[in-house]
């Protein structure tokens, strides 16, 4: 019989590791969001069993619990450095995670929670094929040939029998103007992704970001967070430099057709 050191914890591959993996991908995640992710992935069915398992991970220092008054008395979790080490040898190399929650890192909590809602909306819609979270994007970009920018996510969805891939950015607060110059340059250099979606919580911020990225040679689409949460792929978006609105699915499908045509012409030229 296998023996474990006193005070250690044996992790279940099907019950514990998915919790730690989701905490890593999310950065910060609420108790209810964590349960919803695992339920949609068929990793949990009993709320009581889930509560006990999360508490066990917190007590063993693999998850950090943040009790914040601004989150309606719901606990927020992040992965500890010890928890990150338990995920080494997975599909990508987890980054270093601070054991404590610094002020600068805690400032990311609202962004992380709302990005989780975007992810959950896609999972519930049934259109999501793959969601590559920022830690995986960073790992791929730092350790291999990856992406030009650390996007919030790189998403693959399926609609009407076709798969579409796009980079997702959720702009919750505005950046300084100089940052958008660098962002535009990185997007223009991107070769692994054809389409880019920017979501914002209100029209003012959406217009500000669209203006800063005006003139970009790549297809960037802009839409409201509320519309995405309600309609996902059927949401209304506008491409940079165009006054015409269309659905996200239509925008992505047009781009795919254009890309195929470009490849055809390239083959003919060769």
C-alpha positions in Angstrom: 0.0 0.0 0.0 1.3 3.4 -0.9 2.1 5.7 2.1 2.0 9.5 2.1 4.0 11.8 4.3 2.0 13.2 7.2 0.4 16.5 6.2 0.7 15.8 2.5 -2.2 15.5 0.1 -2.9 12.9 -2.6 -4.5 14.7 -5.6 -7.2 13.1 -7.6 -6.6 13.3 -11.4 -10.3 13.7 -12.1 -11.4 15.7 -9.1 -8.6 17.8 -7.7 -6.4 18.6 -10.7 -9.2 20.1 -12.7 -9.8 22.6 -9.8 -6.2 23.6 -9.7 -6.0 23.8 -13.5 -9.0 26.1 -13.7 -7.7 28.3 -11.0 -4.4 28.6 -12.9 -6.2 29.5 -16.2 -8.5 32.0 -14.6 -6.0 33.8 -12.4 -8.9 34.6 -9.9 -12.2 32.7 -9.8 -15.2 32.8 -7.6 -16.6 29.8 -5.8 -19.7 29.6 -8.0 -17.7 30.1 -11.2 -15.3 27.3 -10.2 -18.2 25.0 -9.6 -19.9 25.9 -12.9 -16.7 25.2 -14.9 -16.3 21.8 -13.3 -20.0 21.0 -13.7 -19.9 21.8 -17.4 -16.8 19.6 -17.8 -18.5 16.8 -16.0 -15.9 16.8 -13.2 -18.4 17.3 -10.4 -22.1 16.7 -9.6 -22.5 17.2 -5.9 -22.1 20.8 -4.6 -21.3 19.5 -1.1 -18.6 17.2 -2.3 -17.2 20.1 -4.4 -17.2 22.5 -1.3 -15.3 19.9 0.8 -12.8 19.3 -1.9 -12.1 23.0 -2.4 -11.8 23.5 1.4 -9.3 20.6 1.5 -7.1 22.2 -1.2 -7.2 25.6 0.7 -6.2 23.9 4.0 -3.2 22.2 2.3 -2.1 25.5 0.8 -2.7 24.6 -2.9 -5.4 27.3 -3.3 -5.5 30.7 -1.8 -8.9 32.0 -0.6 -9.6 35.7 -0.8 -12.7 36.8 1.2 -13.5 40.2 -0.2 -16.5 42.3 0.8 -17.0 43.6 -2.7 -17.9 40.1 -4.1 -21.2 39.6 -2.2 -19.6 37.5 0.5 -18.5 34.9 -2.0 -14.9 33.5 -1.7 -12.5 34.2 -4.5 -9.6 31.7 -5.2 -6.2 31.9 -6.9 -3.6 29.2 -7.3 -0.7 29.2 -4.8 2.9 28.6 -5.8 2.6 25.2 -4.2 -0.5 24.5 -6.3 1.3 25.6 -9.4 4.2 23.2 -8.7 1.7 20.3 -8.5 0.7 21.1 -12.0 4.2 20.9 -13.5 4.4 18.2 -16.2 1.0 19.1 -17.6 0.3 20.4 -21.1 2.3 23.6 -20.4 4.7 25.0 -17.8 2.8 26.9 -15.1 4.3 30.3 -14.3 5.6 31.3 -11.0 2.7 32.2 -8.7 3.2 34.5 -5.7 2.1 32.9 -2.4 0.6 36.1 -1.2 -1.9 38.4 -3.0 -0.2 41.7 -3.8 -2.2 44.8 -4.3 -1.3 44.9 -8.0 -2.4 41.3 -8.5 -5.6 41.7 -6.5 -6.5 44.7 -8.8 -6.9 42.0 -11.6 -9.8 40.3 -9.7 -12.7 42.2 -11.5 -11.1 41.6 -14.9 -10.6 37.9 -14.2 -14.1 37.4 -12.9 -15.7 39.0 -15.9 -13.4 37.1 -18.3 -14.6 33.9 -16.6 -18.2 34.9 -17.4 -17.2 35.3 -21.1 -15.6 31.8 -21.0 -18.6 30.3 -19.3 -21.0 31.9 -21.8 -19.2 30.2 -24.6 -19.1 26.8 -22.8 -22.9 27.0 -22.2 -23.6 27.9 -25.8 -22.0 24.6 -27.0 -19.9 26.4 -29.6 -16.6 26.4 -27.8 -14.0 23.9 -29.1 -10.9 25.2 -27.2 -10.1 28.0 -24.9 -6.3 28.7 -24.5 -5.9 30.9 -21.5 -3.2 33.5 -21.0 -0.9 31.2 -18.9 -0.7 28.7 -21.8 -0.3 31.6 -24.3 2.6 32.9 -22.2 4.2 29.5 -21.9 4.0 28.9 -25.7 5.3 32.3 -26.5 8.1 32.3 -24.0 9.3 28.7 -24.5 8.5 28.1 -28.2 7.3 29.8 -31.3 4.1 31.3 -30.1 2.1 34.5 -30.4 3.2 38.1 -30.7 1.0 39.2 -27.8 -0.2 37.8 -24.5 -3.9 37.8 -25.3 -6.6 37.2 -22.7 -7.4 34.0 -24.6 -7.1 32.4 -28.0 -10.5 30.8 -28.8 -11.6 28.2 -31.2 -15.4 27.9 -31.8 -17.6 25.9 -34.1 -20.6 27.4 -36.0 -22.6 25.9 -38.9 -20.1 23.0 -39.2 -17.0 25.3 -39.5 -14.3 26.0 -37.0 -13.1 29.6 -36.4 -10.1 30.8 -34.3 -9.7 34.3 -32.9 -7.8 36.2 -30.2 -9.9 37.6 -27.5 -9.2 40.7 -25.5 -11.4 42.0 -22.7 -10.7 45.7 -22.1 -12.3 46.5 -18.8 -10.3 49.7 -18.2 -8.5 52.0 -20.7 -4.7 51.9 -21.1 -2.5 54.9 -21.8 -2.5 55.8 -25.5 1.2 54.8 -26.0 0.3 51.2 -25.1 -2.2 50.9 -28.0 0.6 51.8 -30.5 2.6 48.8 -29.3 -0.6 46.6 -29.3 -1.4 47.6 -32.9 2.1 46.8 -34.0 2.0 43.3 -32.3 -1.4 42.5 -33.9 -0.1 43.5 -37.3 2.9 41.2 -36.9 0.7 38.3 -35.8 0.8 35.3 -38.2 -0.8 32.6 -36.2 -4.3 34.3 -35.9 -6.4 36.0 -38.5 -9.1 37.6 -36.4 -9.2 39.6 -33.2 -12.2 40.4 -30.9 -12.2 43.2 -28.4 -15.0 43.3 -25.8 -15.6 46.2 -23.4 -18.3 46.9 -20.7 -19.6 50.1 -22.2 -19.9 52.1 -25.4 -17.5 54.9 -24.3 -14.6 52.5 -23.6 -15.4 50.5 -26.7 -15.2 53.6 -28.8 -12.0 54.7 -27.1 -10.2 51.4 -27.9 -11.6 51.3 -31.4 -10.2 54.8 -32.0 -6.8 53.9 -30.7 -6.6 50.8 -32.9 -7.9 52.6 -36.0 -5.8 52.1 -39.0 -4.6 48.6 -38.0 -4.2 46.5 -41.1 -5.7 43.4 -39.5 -9.4 42.6 -38.9 -10.3 43.6 -35.4 -13.9 43.4 -34.3 -15.4 45.3 -31.4 -18.4 44.5 -29.3 -20.1 44.9 -25.9 -19.6 42.5 -23.0 -23.3 42.4 -22.3 -24.1 41.5 -25.9 -21.6 38.6 -25.8 -22.9 37.2 -22.6 -26.4 37.2 -23.9 -25.8 36.2 -27.6 -22.3 34.8 -27.8 -21.6 34.1 -31.5 -24.7 35.9 -32.6 -23.6 39.2 -31.0 -23.3 42.4 -33.1 -19.8 43.5 -33.9 -18.1 46.2 -36.0 -14.8 45.9 -37.7 -12.2 48.6 -37.3 -12.8 51.4 -39.8 -16.3 50.2 -40.8 -19.7 51.7 -39.7 -21.5 48.5 -40.6 -22.5 46.0 -37.9 -22.6 42.3 -38.5 -22.8 39.1 -36.3 -19.5 37.7 -35.0 -20.2 34.4 -36.8 -20.7 36.2 -40.1 -17.5 38.3 -39.6 -15.4 35.2 -38.9 -16.9 33.2 -41.8 -16.2 36.0 -44.3 -12.7 36.3 -43.1 -12.2 32.5 -43.5 -13.5 32.7 -47.0 -11.1 35.5 -47.8 -8.2 33.6 -46.3 -9.0 30.5 -48.4 -9.2 32.7 -51.5 -5.8 34.2 -50.7 -4.3 30.7 -50.2 -5.7 29.7 -53.6 -4.2 32.7 -55.4 -0.9 32.0 -53.6 -0.9 28.4 -54.8 -1.7 29.5 -58.4 1.2 32.0 -58.2 3.6 29.3 -57.1 
